[in-house]
């Protein structure tokens, strides 16, 4: 059977994700789409991208890309190899950026891509705190 690109059930951007050891259930912590900072570039922070994928089959790379929507600049890219054993299998994708820094205020997007196809994306707004 030929590779089948998965479908994203959802994509969250959070400060952390907790995986319960026994059940493997996940708890997303402090998910956001807007953040404010005192100055730019921002202080490094942990950001976790959490996505659930299904209906995929085969082995394929998954790319998580963070880019500015204002100027197209790519801020971060991470590639991982995913193996989908069955289209009925749900795959949990966790991408941890431990020292992520935002270079300037503006609109950003995190995209999850497989085989050149965008599975999901989340728009983010980073702004300067008003005094």
C-alpha angles and dihedrals in degrees: 000000000000123000113277119204111233128239119237115234091190146330126216132184112211144162090241144351121215118207113200107229101222103037098026088225114153130226116196111213125210100346114194147178097185129048132173126207135191092230144356136277082046125232110269113268138174115258123181125197112205122189135168117213131188141166092049128133132189135012120308142148120261117205125199111198128185115196141164113253089201098061106004093243114156110230102178138002129185128181126197132172115240128196117203108194096184137005086238092059118099113219119204113211118199119181114184120197102188099184104027116164127186110224098205141352117277147081120321137177134209112205131188112209133186124183089349092304122118108235097180142339138192125206118221133192120208116189141171116258113252114230 
